[in-house]
């Protein structure tokens, strides 16, 4: 309704959108502005709708990478806390009242439980402090660059994150080129879309080189972020004048590769998590039930 009011006051559609940056990002507004200037507003909206659809798919893939392991790790953490604070102390009192010799698994569980109970408040405060400190660290520009670079270096996960960023770069840059926006103006808009400060620094370096007169393919090769496939397709696209088509093809390739890597990651994580859970359950079962078995045998003999 507010956009409609601005249009009725004589503002253009793109300028009206720019007045509400929280709802209409700069990339969206710039594509609309180019569509207005060229008299191809319908094509601009069509390009944006296709782009947003691909972005939603990529974000879903990104979330699926983190959802399963995060859920399982949180569940394991909660289970460990509950067992050590509430379950093990009850059994420890029972075993102490019978004065039976305890196997090493039981002694190990009781020692861990005693540590949790004695230092629970300190551990909770330390965890909160670490969480808040990490939040401040990544909110700082330098800290965010370090953290985002570390994320891209992680085994397996880092490769998937890198491919997600490359796919988003290619898709966004292709959209801007199709819309007719200059390369030097496109790079900052792409930086705003990518949620990675380290990559944004690389794109800033890319923009500086392009502004100095270097070709996009040569400049991208000097930045040290783009894969050989992206560099090769950028070079071909620059020579043929079809950068947007080349980048869209790369984006499709990476989106398929991301889907495959996510399936592969899930297939890898499931047995690892099952083994971890199995070992935990085995230790707890041995630690709890072996002394009970000994107590039963002792009762039968007596």
N, C-alpha and C positions, 0 to 999 in steps of 0.2 A: 504493500500500500504506500509506503514511503517513497519507493522508487517511482511509482506511478505519479505521485505528487510532484516529484522533481521533474519528471518528463513533461507534465502539464505546465510547469514553470519555465520550460524552454531548455532544460538540460538534455543532452544526448543520453542514450541508453547506457553506454559505457561509463560516462562520467557519473551518472546516477548510481551505477553499481559501485564505483570507486569510493563513494561516500560511505559505504558500509563494508569496510575491509574484513571484518570478522566473518561475514557471510559470503563475500565474493572476493577471492584471493586475486593478487595482481595478475597472475597468469590468465585467469578467466577474463578479467577486465581488458587485458591487452589484446587477446584474441577477438573479443567482441568489438573493440575499437578498430582493429584492422578490417573486420567484416563490415563495419559501418562505412569506413572510408572507401572500400572496394565495391560497396553495394552488394555484398554476398553474405548478409547477416544470417540467412538460413543455413548456408554451408558452414559458417563459423559455429553455429549452435550444434550442427550435426557432428562436426569434428570434436567439439567439447563433450558431447554425450558419449561418443565412442571412447574418447580418452578417459572419462570418468568411470566408464564401465570397466576398462582395463585396469585402472588404478584400484578400484574396489577389489578386483580379482587378485591383484598383487598384494594388497593389504591383508586379504584373507589368507593368502599363502604365508605371509610374514607371521601372522598371528598363530597359524597352525604349527609353525616351527617351534614356537615357544610354549604353546598351550599344554601339550601333553607332558613334557618333562617338568614344567613348572608345577602342574597339578600333582604329579606323582611325588616330586621332591618335597613339596609343602605337606602332603599327606604323611610322608615318612617322618618329617620333622615333628609334626604334631603328635604322631603315634609314639615317637621316642620320648617326647616330653611327658606325655600322659603316663606311659609305662614306668618311667623313672621316678616320677613324683608321687604317683598314687598306687601303682600295682606292686612294684618291687619292695617298697618299704613294708607293706602288709605281710608279704611272704618272709621278709627278713626277720620281722618280729616273731613269726611262727617258728621259723627254723631256730632262732636264738632260744626260744623257750624249751626246745627239745634237746638242745646241746648235741646235735649230730654234726659229724664232720661233713664239710661242704666241698663239692667238687670245684675246680678252678673256674668253671663257667659261672657258677652261682656267686663265688667270691668276686669275680669280675663285675657282674651285674650289680651286686650290692655296693661295691666301691663307686661305680659310676653313679648309681642312684644317690648315695650319700653326698657325692660331690654336687649333684644337681640340687638336692634339698638344701645343703649348707650354703651354696653360692647362687641359688636361684635368682635372688633379687639383683645381685651384681651382674649375673649373666644377662638378665632382662634389660638392665640399664645399659650395659655394654652393647647389646644388640641394637637398642634404640639409638644410642650415640653413634654407632657405626652406620646405621641406616641414614640418620640425619646428616652425618659428615659426608657420606657418599652423595646424598642429594645436593649438598652445597658444592661438592667437588665437580659434579657434572653440570651444575648450573653455571659454573664459571667457564668462560669461553676456552681458556687453556685446558682446564680439566676435561671439558667436553671433547676437545680435539684428541686428547690422550686416550680417553675411554672409548671413543668411537673408532680410533685406530686399533686399539686392543681387540675390540669386538670383531673387526675384520680379519684379525690374525688367529682367531680361535679355530681349533681343528673342526672340520666338517661344518659346524655352524657358520664359521667365518666365510667359507666359500659360498654358502647359500645366501648370506647377507650381501655379499659382494655382487652376486648375480642379480639379486633383487634390485640393488641400487643401479646396476648397469641397465637392467630392463626399464626401470623408471626413467633413467636419463635418456635412453634412446627413444622411448615413447613420448616423453615430454618435448624433447628437442625436435623430434619429427613433427609433432603437432604445431610447434611454433614456426617451423620452416614451411609447413603447408599453409599456414596462415599468412605468410609473407613477412614475418618479423625478421629483422636483420640478425645475423649470427651474434654480433657483439651485444645486442640487446636481449638475445635469447638466453645467453649463458647465466646472467643474474637471476632470471625468472626460473630457470631450471634449478638453481641453487636453493631457491626458496621452497621448492617442492621436496627435495631430498632431505630427510631427517638425519643428516650425518655431518657434523661440523668438520671432520677431517676431509671428507670428500668436497665440502664447500670450499675449503682452502685450496684444494687442487683445482677446482673450477675457477676460483679467483685468479690463480696462476694462468690457467688456460685463457681467460678473458684478457689478461694483460698481454699475453703473447699475440692474441688475435688483434688487439688494438694496435700493436706494434707493426702489423702488416703481414704476419705469418698466416699461412693457410690453416684451416681447422684441423686437417689430418696431421700436418707436421707439428703443430702446436700441441695437439693431444698426445702425440708420441713422446714429447719432451716432458709432459706432466708426470708420467709414471703411475697413472691410475688405471687407464683403460687397457682392456685385454687386446691381444693381437687381432682377434676377430673384429672388434669394434674399429680398431685403427685401419684395418684393411678395407672394411666396408665404407668408412668415412672417406678414405682415399678414392675409392671407386666412385662413390656418390659425388665427391667434389669434382672429379674429372668429367662425369656424365651429367652433372647438374641435377641429380636425383637423390640428394642426401636424405630427404624424408622417406623415400621408398626403401632405401638401404637400411635406415635406422629402424623402420617398422618391421622389417624382416628379422633384424637382430633381436628386437624386442620379443617377437614371436618365438624365436629360437630359445632365448633365455627363459621365457615364461614356461615353455615345455620342459626345459632343463631343471627349473626350480621345482616344478611338480614332481619330476622324477627323483630329485635329490631329497625332497621332503618324504616321499614314500620310502626311500632308502634309509633315511634317518630314523623314521618310525620303526622300520624293520630291525634296525640296529639297536635302538633303545629298548625295545620290548624285552628281548632276552637278557640284556644287561640289568635292567630294573628287576626282572624276575629273579635273577641270581642274587642281587643285593637283598631283596625281600626274603628270599629263601634262606640266606645265611643269617639274617636277623632273626627270623622265626626259629631257625634251628638253635641258635645260641640261647634265645629266650626260653624255648621249650626245654632244652637240656638244663639250663640254669634253674628252672622252676620245678620241673617234674622229676629230675634225678634225686634231689633231696627228699621229695615226697615219697618216691619209691623206696628210698633207703629207710625212711621213717616207717613205712608200712611193713617192710621186711623185719625191722627191729621190733615192731609191735607183735608180729607173728611169733618171733623167737621168744620174746618175753612172755 
